[in-house]
């Protein structure tokens, strides 16, 4: 008790020294809880970061922001009993790349699995709002869980993408520098980190850099290259994981929000949702920015998520040939930051992605974009490649990451709730780490359930999934063969991306049906080209209506209340 008191006293003194006199620290279990009220969100985050340096398992930051009321959670309108009384072996909360990876991994066993997500589709938060980069791992420190999972997960992607039929390229990553001092100082540090983590790569000369990337800025004096870095579509990956999980027996329940839990004898016995009460043997918390809220429902909130937002810019495909690898210019001021400041990269679909930036916000679902941020991103990164201009921008978007104050992954069984497993704090490089995280969580889950379930391998597990044919990527002969089998594949709906009617129809009837405009974008890309759906959206809407029986006023952009049309405006006209 004396040691505990001494440690919490050190935290309190450190907070006071840093000017946080209105913050009160106390210990709860193995975590430190911060309480008080402040008028600056950035300072609240700084207080949490300061408290994370004293060896506690986690920081629970309960400091209130003066005058701020958090917006209500976006929840589905659905209220039914579709899940009432279900008793899955495992209930996964969260339909991002982590939750879907875990669901697929667990279908390798004879377990009943239910994945619940409050949105109308999987991959609607961070898993569709990132750059799609499979990081090599060099940004992570040796000895951290983030570093271990990143390197291990990266190595798993070649086989995983082959199984899921997901396009994936290892283009490589460049850390650029324009300061010789940085190049000299960083070389031994990065070399030692690469050695410890087992990452291939190292320093290259200015001459070689400009040879492999001829359009790069003359300001780049050299670089560090890491060839294992790859790129893919993060939302297509997440959809593929979820579909393959369903094909192997898992159930995915969308429009399903967890509203509470009932705890009996320290274990979760009931999970309450808008679609009924579920009675799982074990719960996996993969809820992203809401992971601490789920932990709180179970009485195990030993950490806090502080949302970190980033905005990104997409350039037209016509500039895709100017760059191959992902790259960013890093200086001494960014060497020890939580984020390396973004950069430019060619996406798997041929566009160029620029950004992201990073800044702390109190909201967990704020996906708005801001002109000053977009302008700053363009000003900072477009000059890296000769030929890029702001006129090449076709759209932009934002995502919110889910870091803890320790800036570390949480991949573990709860210390206090035996049938709760956390996959939380999964920020960048979460996408690269996803396969390894899923494998680790599956191992923890199987060990936790062994006393209660006769667990063995699923003999019917099929890792292979066939995606909808992408006509734009096929040869003339291949196109002719597909069209002969299904004439709808010869009808082009989206001219920018060359997406056919057949692709859209097959996506609508896939294992996880796509019945909104954005859900179809995540699968087959109609509306993702230069015109951003200006020409094809009405046609896509009509196909949805024809295939599902919906009327145009029922079709949404992204679920919820995002209808594209509200009512007929032409009397006597057909709403279709």
RODO-2510 file (C-alpha; in nm, 4 decimals, decimal comma):
residues 576
     n   res          X          Y          Z
     1     x     0,0000     0,0000     0,0000
     2     x     0,2853     0,2347     0,0831
     3     x     0,4472     0,1816    -0,2577
     4     x     0,1135     0,2443    -0,4274
     5     x     0,0733     0,5693    -0,2363
     6     x     0,4253     0,6779    -0,3226
     7     x     0,3739     0,6088    -0,6916
     8     x     0,0440     0,7937    -0,7161
     9     x     0,2065     1,0833    -0,5286
    10     x     0,4773     1,0938    -0,7961
    11     x     0,2109     1,1128    -1,0654
    12     x     0,0353     1,3954    -0,8848
    13     x     0,3580     1,5917    -0,8416
    14     x     0,4521     1,5423    -1,2062
    15     x     0,1126     1,6724    -1,3163
    16     x     0,1514     1,9789    -1,0978
    17     x     0,5011     2,0463    -1,2325
    18     x     0,3605     2,0403    -1,5851
    19     x     0,0946     2,2932    -1,4904
    20     x    -0,1994     2,0543    -1,4457
    21     x    -0,2865     2,1783    -1,0978
    22     x    -0,6598     2,1130    -1,1448
    23     x    -0,6080     1,7416    -1,2184
    24     x    -0,6476     1,4796    -0,9466
    25     x    -0,4851     1,1352    -0,9800
    26     x    -0,5905     0,8189    -0,8017
    27     x    -0,5163     0,4496    -0,8456
    28     x    -0,7766     0,1908    -0,9446
    29     x    -0,6616    -0,1690    -0,9672
    30     x    -0,3458    -0,1474    -1,1805
    31     x    -0,4394     0,1769    -1,3550
    32     x    -0,4255     0,5459    -1,2761
    33     x    -0,7428     0,7525    -1,3069
    34     x    -0,7260     1,1238    -1,3806
    35     x    -1,0141     1,3491    -1,2793
    36     x    -1,0857     1,7187    -1,2967
    37     x    -1,1965     1,9795    -1,5480
    38     x    -0,9997     2,1752    -1,8084
    39     x    -1,0839     2,4100    -2,0941
    40     x    -0,8418     2,2785    -2,3580
    41     x    -0,8684     1,9297    -2,5090
    42     x    -0,5030     1,9262    -2,6125
    43     x    -0,4044     1,9869    -2,2512
    44     x    -0,6305     1,7048    -2,1364
    45     x    -0,4517     1,4707    -2,3728
    46     x    -0,1129     1,5990    -2,2567
    47     x    -0,2100     1,5277    -1,8961
    48     x    -0,2995     1,1713    -1,9927
    49     x     0,0315     1,1286    -2,1738
    50     x     0,2200     1,2599    -1,8732
    51     x     0,0527     1,0062    -1,6435
    52     x     0,1411     0,7226    -1,8818
    53     x     0,5088     0,7419    -1,7878
    54     x     0,4816     0,5861    -1,4421
    55     x     0,4442     0,2166    -1,5206
    56     x     0,0717     0,1740    -1,4701
    57     x    -0,1152    -0,0808    -1,6780
    58     x    -0,3261     0,1976    -1,8227
    59     x    -0,4384     0,5583    -1,7934
    60     x    -0,8098     0,6217    -1,7513
    61     x    -0,8538     0,9866    -1,8371
    62     x    -1,1800     1,1162    -1,6901
    63     x    -1,0887     1,4866    -1,7092
    64     x    -1,3891     1,6843    -1,8351
    65     x    -1,3696     1,9480    -2,1064
    66     x    -1,5416     2,2628    -1,9818
    67     x    -1,8542     2,3535    -2,1738
    68     x    -1,8360     2,0439    -2,3936
    69     x    -2,1125     1,7914    -2,4389
    70     x    -2,0231     1,4864    -2,6414
    71     x    -2,2503     1,4259    -2,9419
    72     x    -2,4814     1,1277    -2,9061
    73     x    -2,3606     0,7941    -3,0346
    74     x    -2,4735     0,7299    -3,3908
    75     x    -2,6985     0,4269    -3,3588
    76     x    -2,9190     0,2336    -3,6019
    77     x    -3,2952     0,2774    -3,6083
    78     x    -3,3475    -0,0991    -3,6105
    79     x    -3,5298    -0,2406    -3,3097
    80     x    -3,6112    -0,6093    -3,3433
    81     x    -3,5487    -0,9432    -3,1783
    82     x    -3,3243    -1,0929    -3,4445
    83     x    -3,0557    -1,1839    -3,1884
    84     x    -3,2790    -1,2547    -2,8904
    85     x    -3,1631    -1,5600    -2,6994
    86     x    -2,8608    -1,6377    -2,9148
    87     x    -2,5863    -1,8247    -2,7320
    88     x    -2,2681    -1,8034    -2,9406
    89     x    -1,9408    -1,9357    -2,8104
    90     x    -1,7827    -1,6034    -2,9090
    91     x    -1,9333    -1,2602    -2,9607
    92     x    -1,7062    -1,0100    -3,1333
    93     x    -1,7929    -0,6439    -3,0913
    94     x    -1,6636    -0,4411    -3,3860
    95     x    -1,6697    -0,4963    -3,7615
    96     x    -1,3439    -0,3307    -3,8602
    97     x    -1,0408    -0,5088    -3,9977
    98     x    -0,9469    -0,6368    -3,6499
    99     x    -1,2901    -0,7775    -3,5671
   100     x    -1,3320    -0,9326    -3,9117
   101     x    -0,9796    -1,0802    -3,9024
   102     x    -1,0566    -1,2368    -3,5661
   103     x    -1,3900    -1,3741    -3,6892
   104     x    -1,2248    -1,5427    -3,9863
   105     x    -0,9411    -1,6804    -3,7744
   106     x    -1,1849    -1,8308    -3,5239
   107     x    -1,3809    -2,0092    -3,7971
   108     x    -1,0784    -2,2386    -3,8208
   109     x    -1,2263    -2,3968    -3,5056
   110     x    -1,5617    -2,5587    -3,4283
   111     x    -1,6921    -2,2481    -3,2546
   112     x    -2,0136    -2,0543    -3,3059
   113     x    -1,9220    -1,6934    -3,3759
   114     x    -2,1330    -1,3791    -3,3810
   115     x    -1,9799    -1,0499    -3,4966
   116     x    -2,1848    -0,7378    -3,4201
   117     x    -2,1330    -0,3880    -3,5575
   118     x    -2,3544    -0,0847    -3,5167
   119     x    -2,3077     0,0343    -3,8751
   120     x    -2,4880    -0,0838    -4,1886
   121     x    -2,1718    -0,2424    -4,3265
   122     x    -1,8297    -0,3575    -4,2127
   123     x    -1,5261    -0,1287    -4,2512
   124     x    -1,7176     0,1966    -4,2046
   125     x    -1,4808     0,3587    -3,9546
   126     x    -1,0993     0,3477    -3,9431
   127     x    -1,0817     0,0387    -4,1651
   128     x    -1,1996     0,2349    -4,4678
   129     x    -1,0459     0,5639    -4,3608
   130     x    -0,6722     0,4989    -4,3838
   131     x    -0,4059     0,4867    -4,6528
   132     x    -0,4020     0,1083    -4,7040
   133     x    -0,0307     0,0840    -4,6331
   134     x     0,1064    -0,2395    -4,4926
   135     x     0,3857    -0,0841    -4,2885
   136     x     0,7227    -0,2592    -4,2776
   137     x     0,7478    -0,2000    -3,9016
   138     x     1,0434     0,0386    -3,8925
   139     x     0,8363     0,3113    -3,7247
   140     x     0,7760     0,0876    -3,4221
   141     x     1,0250     0,0368    -3,1417
   142     x     1,1806    -0,3034    -3,0787
   143     x     1,0337    -0,4728    -2,7735
   144     x     0,6865    -0,3266    -2,8207
   145     x     0,3740    -0,5255    -2,9012
   146     x     0,3093    -0,2851    -3,1897
   147     x     0,6472    -0,3674    -3,3399
   148     x     0,6087    -0,7419    -3,2929
   149     x     0,2575    -0,7556    -3,4407
   150     x     0,3499    -0,5231    -3,7291
   151     x     0,6454    -0,7282    -3,8505
   152     x     0,4668    -1,0599    -3,8044
   153     x     0,1463    -0,9356    -3,9674
   154     x     0,3329    -0,7835    -4,2609
   155     x     0,4883    -1,1208    -4,3432
   156     x     0,1458    -1,2897    -4,3441
   157     x    -0,0081    -1,0698    -4,6125
   158     x     0,1269    -1,2419    -4,9229
   159     x    -0,0510    -1,5683    -4,8399
   160     x    -0,3579    -1,3993    -4,6873
   161     x    -0,4253    -1,1872    -4,9955
   162     x    -0,3764    -1,4895    -5,2181
   163     x    -0,6406    -1,6763    -5,0187
   164     x    -0,8860    -1,3868    -5,0164
   165     x    -0,8193    -1,2888    -5,3802
   166     x    -0,7254    -0,9333    -5,2770
   167     x    -0,4841    -0,7273    -5,4942
   168     x    -0,1654    -0,6602    -5,2978
   169     x     0,1712    -0,5157    -5,3998
   170     x     0,4932    -0,4777    -5,2053
   171     x     0,5995    -0,1486    -5,3609
   172     x     0,8317    -0,0578    -5,0726
   173     x     0,8544     0,2404    -4,8389
   174     x     1,0944     0,5346    -4,8447
   175     x     1,1834     0,7545    -4,5481
   176     x     1,3196     1,0646    -4,7191
   177     x     1,5447     1,3257    -4,5682
   178     x     1,6581     1,6675    -4,6867
   179     x     1,9032     1,7258    -4,4030
   180     x     2,2400     1,5474    -4,4023
   181     x     2,2471     1,5705    -4,0225
   182     x     1,9259     1,3685    -4,0022
   183     x     2,0594     1,1142    -4,2514
   184     x     2,3755     1,0606    -4,0492
   185     x     2,2008     1,0589    -3,7107
   186     x     1,9151     0,8313    -3,8138
   187     x     2,1231     0,5652    -3,9899
   188     x     2,2581     0,3748    -3,6861
   189     x     1,9275     0,4092    -3,4990
   190     x     1,7204     0,2700    -3,7853
   191     x     1,9785     0,0019    -3,8633
   192     x     1,9720    -0,1265    -3,5052
   193     x     1,5906    -0,1156    -3,4949
   194     x     1,5692    -0,3046    -3,8257
   195     x     1,8107    -0,5666    -3,6936
   196     x     1,6134    -0,6220    -3,3732
   197     x     1,2783    -0,6352    -3,5515
   198     x     1,4034    -0,8430    -3,8434
   199     x     1,3253    -0,5886    -4,1149
   200     x     1,5092    -0,5813    -4,4470
   201     x     1,6297    -0,2448    -4,5737
   202     x     1,8620     0,0447    -4,5090
   203     x     2,0096     0,3672    -4,6380
   204     x     2,0353     0,4451    -5,0092
   205     x     2,2160     0,7256    -5,1897
   206     x     2,0653     1,0304    -5,3535
   207     x     2,1650     0,8965    -5,6941
   208     x     1,9926     0,5614    -5,6446
   209     x     1,6861     0,7304    -5,4947
   210     x     1,6388     0,9506    -5,8003
   211     x     1,6980     0,6514    -6,0246
   212     x     1,4156     0,4460    -5,8754
   213     x     1,1833     0,7456    -5,8258
   214     x     1,2763     0,9878    -6,1062
   215     x     0,9988     1,2355    -6,0279
   216     x     1,0977     1,2905    -5,6680
   217     x     1,1874     1,6382    -5,5434
   218     x     1,5463     1,7539    -5,5780
   219     x     1,5366     1,8447    -5,2087
   220     x     1,5554     1,4754    -5,1178
   221     x     1,9215     1,4099    -5,0359
   222     x     1,8759     1,0412    -4,9659
   223     x     1,6427     0,7884    -4,8115
   224     x     1,6003     0,4739    -4,6101
   225     x     1,4220     0,2017    -4,8088
   226     x     1,2155    -0,0891    -4,6717
   227     x     1,0985    -0,3234    -4,9502
   228     x     0,8538    -0,5317    -4,7432
   229     x     0,6123    -0,2384    -4,7251
   230     x     0,2992    -0,3058    -4,9239
   231     x    -0,0315    -0,1540    -5,0241
   232     x    -0,3854    -0,2846    -5,0612
   233     x    -0,7435    -0,1643    -5,0301
   234     x    -0,8209    -0,1696    -4,6555
   235     x    -1,1972    -0,1799    -4,7031
   236     x    -1,1818    -0,4543    -4,9666
   237     x    -0,9646    -0,6547    -4,7289
   238     x    -1,2107    -0,6079    -4,4416
   239     x    -1,5066    -0,7054    -4,6600
   240     x    -1,3173    -1,0111    -4,7847
   241     x    -1,2327    -1,1214    -4,4308
   242     x    -1,5954    -1,0831    -4,3234
   243     x    -1,7287    -1,2651    -4,6293
   244     x    -1,4869    -1,5539    -4,5831
   245     x    -1,5824    -1,5722    -4,2152
   246     x    -1,9500    -1,5975    -4,3126
   247     x    -1,8706    -1,8597    -4,5771
   248     x    -1,7036    -2,0606    -4,2996
   249     x    -1,9954    -2,0397    -4,0595
   250     x    -1,9688    -1,7098    -3,8705
   251     x    -2,2688    -1,4799    -3,8359
   252     x    -2,2324    -1,1060    -3,8992
   253     x    -2,5054    -0,8881    -3,7505
   254     x    -2,4970    -0,5309    -3,8837
   255     x    -2,7038    -0,2382    -3,7554
   256     x    -2,6402    -0,3905    -3,4121
   257     x    -2,5311    -0,1673    -3,1268
   258     x    -2,4282    -0,3004    -2,7874
   259     x    -2,6157    -0,1006    -2,5227
   260     x    -2,4992    -0,2719    -2,2070
   261     x    -2,3921    -0,5885    -2,0298
   262     x    -2,4959    -0,7846    -1,7266
   263     x    -2,2167    -0,9174    -1,5074
   264     x    -2,2639    -1,2165    -1,2765
   265     x    -1,9829    -1,3508    -1,0591
   266     x    -1,7361    -1,1231    -1,2463
   267     x    -1,8288    -1,2714    -1,5860
   268     x    -2,0359    -1,1324    -1,8722
   269     x    -2,3581    -1,3309    -1,8769
   270     x    -2,5687    -1,1066    -2,1037
   271     x    -2,4964    -0,8556    -2,3785
   272     x    -2,7840    -0,6198    -2,4516
   273     x    -2,8317    -0,4925    -2,8069
   274     x    -3,0999    -0,3140    -3,0072
   275     x    -3,1743    -0,6500    -3,1695
   276     x    -3,2125    -0,8589    -2,8565
   277     x    -3,0155    -1,0024    -2,5672
   278     x    -2,7202    -1,2300    -2,6449
   279     x    -2,5739    -1,4874    -2,4033
   280     x    -2,2132    -1,5422    -2,5185
   281     x    -1,9599    -1,7692    -2,3536
   282     x    -1,6878    -1,5133    -2,4326
   283     x    -1,6798    -1,1546    -2,5613
   284     x    -1,4033    -1,0043    -2,7739
   285     x    -1,3737    -0,6280    -2,7548
   286     x    -1,2627    -0,5019    -3,0973
   287     x    -1,4664    -0,1827    -3,0869
   288     x    -1,2032     0,0649    -3,2109
   289     x    -1,2543     0,4147    -3,0741
   290     x    -1,5291     0,2758    -2,8485
   291     x    -1,3170    -0,0040    -2,7006
   292     x    -1,2865     0,1714    -2,3648
   293     x    -1,6658     0,2164    -2,3559
   294     x    -1,7156    -0,1568    -2,4114
   295     x    -1,4572    -0,2293    -2,1413
   296     x    -1,6493     0,0015    -1,9094
   297     x    -1,9734    -0,1922    -1,9697
   298     x    -1,7918    -0,5042    -1,8516
   299     x    -1,6417    -0,3328    -1,5460
   300     x    -1,2898    -0,3478    -1,6867
   301     x    -1,2088     0,0041    -1,8072
   302     x    -0,8355     0,0094    -1,7320
   303     x    -0,7494     0,2337    -2,0305
   304     x    -0,8867     0,5294    -2,2238
   305     x    -0,8969     0,5939    -2,5954
   306     x    -0,8078     0,9467    -2,7049
   307     x    -0,9341     0,9877    -3,0632
   308     x    -0,6693     1,1006    -3,3085
   309     x    -0,8049     1,2325    -3,6369
   310     x    -0,6312     1,2406    -3,9734
   311     x    -0,7405     1,3859    -4,3069
   312     x    -0,6293     1,2450    -4,6426
   313     x    -0,6389     1,3587    -5,0053
   314     x    -0,6855     1,1447    -5,3175
   315     x    -0,5386     1,2441    -5,6539
   316     x    -0,6590     1,1394    -5,9967
   317     x    -0,5299     0,8157    -6,1487
   318     x    -0,3727     1,0132    -6,4332
   319     x    -0,0939     1,1095    -6,1913
   320     x    -0,0450     0,7580    -6,0562
   321     x     0,2478     0,6866    -6,2886
   322     x     0,4562     0,9613    -6,1273
   323     x     0,5194     0,7647    -5,8089
   324     x     0,5506     0,3996    -5,7132
   325     x     0,6548     0,3641    -5,3499
   326     x     0,5049     0,5129    -5,0360
   327     x     0,7222     0,7921    -4,9025
   328     x     0,7415     1,0760    -4,6568
   329     x     0,9949     1,3444    -4,5792
   330     x     1,0969     1,3154    -4,2149
   331     x     1,2997     1,5612    -4,0116
   332     x     1,4470     1,5650    -3,6625
   333     x     1,1286     1,7247    -3,5289
   334     x     0,9277     1,4161    -3,6283
   335     x     1,1732     1,1439    -3,5345
   336     x     1,0155     1,0823    -3,1929
   337     x     0,6571     1,1923    -3,2604
   338     x     0,3531     0,9638    -3,2295
   339     x     0,2933     1,0098    -3,6026
   340     x     0,5493     1,0633    -3,8768
   341     x     0,3429     1,3247    -4,0564
   342     x     0,2126     1,1317    -4,3567
   343     x     0,3413     1,1438    -4,7121
   344     x     0,2431     1,0283    -5,0606
   345     x     0,1781     0,6828    -5,1947
   346     x     0,0327     0,5111    -5,4950
   347     x    -0,2771     0,3149    -5,4004
   348     x    -0,3464    -0,0370    -5,5181
   349     x    -0,6122     0,1048    -5,7541
   350     x    -0,3702     0,3477    -5,9230
   351     x    -0,4661     0,6729    -5,7525
   352     x    -0,2254     0,8722    -5,5365
   353     x    -0,3046     0,9213    -5,1717
   354     x    -0,1611     1,2220    -4,9860
   355     x    -0,1480     1,2567    -4,6060
   356     x    -0,2663     1,1972    -4,3452
   357     x    -0,2122     1,4668    -4,0882
   358     x    -0,2887     1,3923    -3,7221
   359     x    -0,4523     1,5883    -3,4442
   360     x    -0,6351     1,5124    -3,1206
   361     x    -1,0136     1,5577    -3,0974
   362     x    -1,2737     1,4686    -2,8327
   363     x    -1,5239     1,3213    -3,0821
   364     x    -1,4984     0,9547    -3,1793
   365     x    -1,7062     0,9762    -3,4977
   366     x    -1,6045     1,3095    -3,6475
   367     x    -1,5303     1,2354    -4,0124
   368     x    -1,5585     1,5936    -4,1332
   369     x    -1,2855     1,7489    -4,3466
   370     x    -1,1577     2,1057    -4,3281
   371     x    -1,0152     2,3265    -4,5979
   372     x    -0,7235     2,4474    -4,3884
   373     x    -0,6160     2,0886    -4,3192
   374     x    -0,6535     1,9836    -4,6831
   375     x    -0,4586     2,2891    -4,7988
   376     x    -0,1833     2,2209    -4,5437
   377     x    -0,1559     1,8565    -4,6520
   378     x    -0,1279     1,9570    -5,0175
   379     x     0,1244     2,2308    -4,9416
   380     x     0,3399     1,9940    -4,7398
   381     x     0,3328     1,6800    -4,9544
   382     x     0,2507     1,7628    -5,3170
   383     x     0,5959     1,9205    -5,3734
   384     x     0,7548     1,5813    -5,2982
   385     x     0,6726     1,4684    -5,6519
   386     x     0,7307     1,6769    -5,9627
   387     x     0,4084     1,7054    -6,1580
   388     x     0,1618     1,6975    -5,8685
   389     x    -0,0750     1,9953    -5,8432
   390     x    -0,3741     2,0719    -5,6256
   391     x    -0,5857     2,0517    -5,9400
   392     x    -0,5264     1,6764    -5,9385
   393     x    -0,7320     1,6369    -5,6197
   394     x    -1,0563     1,4457    -5,6803
   395     x    -1,1722     1,3983    -5,3216
   396     x    -1,0653     1,3865    -4,9571
   397     x    -1,1769     1,2116    -4,6413
   398     x    -1,0992     1,1751    -4,2728
   399     x    -1,0534     0,8919    -4,0264
   400     x    -1,0215     0,8618    -3,6497
   401     x    -0,7613     0,6348    -3,4905
   402     x    -0,7958     0,4714    -3,1489
   403     x    -0,4714     0,5116    -2,9495
   404     x    -0,4352     0,4617    -2,5767
   405     x    -0,2229     0,7014    -2,3728
   406     x     0,0482     0,4373    -2,3646
   407     x     0,0468     0,4350    -2,7508
   408     x     0,0538     0,0566    -2,7335
   409     x    -0,1717    -0,2261    -2,8494
   410     x    -0,3826    -0,4102    -2,5914
   411     x    -0,4102    -0,7766    -2,6920
   412     x    -0,5001    -0,9795    -2,3863
   413     x    -0,7572    -1,1572    -2,1759
   414     x    -0,9041    -0,9393    -1,9036
   415     x    -0,7403    -0,9658    -1,5632
   416     x    -1,0774    -0,9295    -1,3886
   417     x    -1,3464    -1,0539    -1,6300
   418     x    -1,2428    -1,4066    -1,7354
   419     x    -1,4680    -1,4242    -2,0425
   420     x    -1,3598    -1,0896    -2,1872
   421     x    -1,0724    -1,0506    -2,4362
   422     x    -0,9438    -0,7108    -2,5499
   423     x    -0,8143    -0,6173    -2,8946
   424     x    -0,7963    -0,2477    -2,8167
   425     x    -0,5816     0,0576    -2,8769
   426     x    -0,5219    -0,0710    -3,2303
   427     x    -0,4045     0,2386    -3,4110
   428     x    -0,1480     0,2520    -3,6920
   429     x     0,0037     0,0071    -3,7836
   430     x    -0,3156    -0,1816    -3,7023
   431     x    -0,3890    -0,2720    -4,0636
   432     x    -0,0445    -0,4263    -4,1123
   433     x    -0,0758    -0,6031    -3,7770
   434     x    -0,4298    -0,7375    -3,8231
   435     x    -0,3474    -1,0980    -3,9248
   436     x    -0,1025    -1,1381    -3,6376
   437     x    -0,3423    -0,9781    -3,3890
   438     x    -0,6187    -1,2145    -3,5030
   439     x    -0,3924    -1,5142    -3,4599
   440     x    -0,2941    -1,4037    -3,1082
   441     x    -0,6540    -1,3289    -3,0063
   442     x    -0,7693    -1,6652    -3,1434
   443     x    -0,5051    -1,8416    -2,9354
   444     x    -0,6150    -1,6547    -2,6220
   445     x    -0,9817    -1,7273    -2,6977
   446     x    -0,9313    -2,0990    -2,7573
   447     x    -0,7351    -2,1342    -2,4327
   448     x    -1,0048    -1,9432    -2,2418
   449     x    -1,2851    -2,1630    -2,3797
   450     x    -1,1144    -2,5035    -2,3548
   451     x    -1,2529    -2,5760    -2,0052
   452     x    -1,6081    -2,5237    -2,1350
   453     x    -1,6037    -2,6300    -2,5030
   454     x    -1,4606    -2,9363    -2,6771
   455     x    -1,2554    -2,7355    -2,9276
   456     x    -1,1004    -2,8842    -3,2376
   457     x    -1,0080    -2,7673    -3,5860
   458     x    -1,2900    -2,7033    -3,8314
   459     x    -1,2394    -2,9662    -4,1058
   460     x    -1,4606    -2,7684    -4,3445
   461     x    -1,2674    -2,4422    -4,3143
   462     x    -1,1964    -2,3019    -4,6604
   463     x    -0,9505    -2,0106    -4,6610
   464     x    -1,0109    -1,9301    -5,0259
   465     x    -1,2589    -1,6694    -5,1437
   466     x    -1,3286    -1,5691    -5,5009
   467     x    -1,3986    -1,2020    -5,5539
   468     x    -1,6310    -1,0493    -5,8100
   469     x    -1,4444    -1,0263    -6,1463
   470     x    -1,3055    -0,6769    -6,2038
   471     x    -1,3555    -0,6116    -6,5746
   472     x    -1,1075    -0,3229    -6,5969
   473     x    -0,8244    -0,5538    -6,4903
   474     x    -0,9013    -0,8326    -6,7383
   475     x    -0,7538    -0,8936    -7,0808
   476     x    -0,9769    -0,8686    -7,3880
   477     x    -1,0054    -1,2459    -7,4069
   478     x    -1,0895    -1,2748    -7,0372
   479     x    -1,3555    -1,0055    -7,0698
   480     x    -1,5152    -1,1839    -7,3628
   481     x    -1,5320    -1,5073    -7,1650
   482     x    -1,6941    -1,3387    -6,8621
   483     x    -1,9448    -1,1498    -7,0789
   484     x    -2,0398    -1,4690    -7,2614
   485     x    -2,1206    -1,6321    -6,9265
   486     x    -2,3038    -1,3243    -6,7958
   487     x    -2,3981    -1,0441    -7,0420
   488     x    -2,4438    -0,7975    -6,7507
   489     x    -2,0649    -0,7830    -6,7308
   490     x    -2,0663    -0,6190    -7,0720
   491     x    -2,2782    -0,3248    -6,9551
   492     x    -2,0516    -0,0493    -6,8152
   493     x    -2,2201     0,1574    -6,5435
   494     x    -1,9269     0,3554    -6,4000
   495     x    -1,7221     0,4955    -6,6880
   496     x    -1,4434     0,6402    -6,4712
   497     x    -1,3608     0,3077    -6,3063
   498     x    -1,5004     0,0828    -6,5834
   499     x    -1,7355    -0,0985    -6,3467
   500     x    -1,9976    -0,3212    -6,5052
   501     x    -2,3555    -0,3944    -6,4125
   502     x    -2,2593    -0,7562    -6,3441
   503     x    -2,0020    -0,6535    -6,0838
   504     x    -2,2564    -0,4386    -5,9032
   505     x    -2,5268    -0,7080    -5,9065
   506     x    -2,2891    -0,9745    -5,7758
   507     x    -2,1775    -0,7399    -5,4943
   508     x    -2,5410    -0,6789    -5,3978
   509     x    -2,5898    -1,0554    -5,3609
   510     x    -2,2569    -1,1293    -5,1904
   511     x    -2,2262    -1,3099    -4,8507
   512     x    -2,2550    -0,9686    -4,6826
   513     x    -2,4997    -0,7924    -4,9185
   514     x    -2,4067    -0,4420    -5,0341
   515     x    -2,7244    -0,2364    -5,0581
   516     x    -2,5997     0,1210    -5,0167
   517     x    -2,3965     0,3374    -5,2523
   518     x    -2,0887     0,3373    -5,0278
   519     x    -2,1131    -0,0370    -4,9558
   520     x    -2,0907    -0,0989    -5,3300
   521     x    -1,7957     0,1399    -5,3513
   522     x    -1,6138    -0,0655    -5,0880
   523     x    -1,6587    -0,3787    -5,2950
   524     x    -1,6399    -0,2867    -5,6627
   525     x    -1,5657     0,0924    -5,6747
   526     x    -1,8515     0,2531    -5,8756
   527     x    -1,8335     0,6277    -5,8113
   528     x    -1,4705     0,6339    -5,7014
   529     x    -1,3331     0,7916    -6,0170
   530     x    -1,2808     1,1487    -6,1324
   531     x    -1,6514     1,2403    -6,1361
   532     x    -1,7105     1,0866    -5,7912
   533     x    -2,0380     0,9257    -5,8917
   534     x    -2,1800     1,2241    -6,0752
   535     x    -2,2804     1,0102    -6,3732
   536     x    -2,3243     0,6601    -6,2342
   537     x    -2,5029     0,7143    -5,9006
   538     x    -2,8558     0,7198    -6,0527
   539     x    -2,7785     0,4012    -6,2457
   540     x    -2,6352     0,2315    -5,9387
   541     x    -2,9429     0,3343    -5,7395
   542     x    -3,1709     0,1813    -6,0007
   543     x    -2,9771    -0,1463    -5,9967
   544     x    -3,0082    -0,1619    -5,6169
   545     x    -3,3829    -0,1085    -5,6483
   546     x    -3,4207    -0,3675    -5,9249
   547     x    -3,2249    -0,6305    -5,7313
   548     x    -3,3667    -0,5746    -5,3811
   549     x    -3,7187    -0,4430    -5,4329
   550     x    -3,6279    -0,1200    -5,2543
   551     x    -3,7655     0,2095    -5,3778
   552     x    -3,5282     0,5010    -5,4528
   553     x    -3,6199     0,6811    -5,1306
   554     x    -3,5019     0,3745    -4,9355
   555     x    -3,1551     0,3683    -5,0930
   556     x    -2,8910     0,5405    -4,8822
   557     x    -2,5401     0,6640    -4,9382
   558     x    -2,3987     0,4979    -4,6268
   559     x    -2,6866     0,3602    -4,4215
   560     x    -2,8883     0,5330    -4,1527
   561     x    -3,0612     0,8506    -4,2651
   562     x    -2,8335     0,9227    -4,5612
   563     x    -3,1048     0,8891    -4,8278
   564     x    -3,0203     1,0131    -5,1751
   565     x    -3,3781     1,1086    -5,2634
   566     x    -3,6752     1,1845    -5,0409
   567     x    -3,9819     1,1906    -5,2634
   568     x    -4,1102     1,2243    -5,6172
   569     x    -4,0915     1,5774    -5,7523
   570     x    -4,2454     1,5120    -6,0934
   571     x    -4,6158     1,4420    -6,0625
   572     x    -4,7176     1,1315    -6,2451
   573     x    -4,3553     1,0285    -6,2881
   574     x    -4,2058     0,6986    -6,1894
   575     x    -3,9830     0,7279    -5,8802
   576     x    -3,7589     0,4670    -6,0322
***
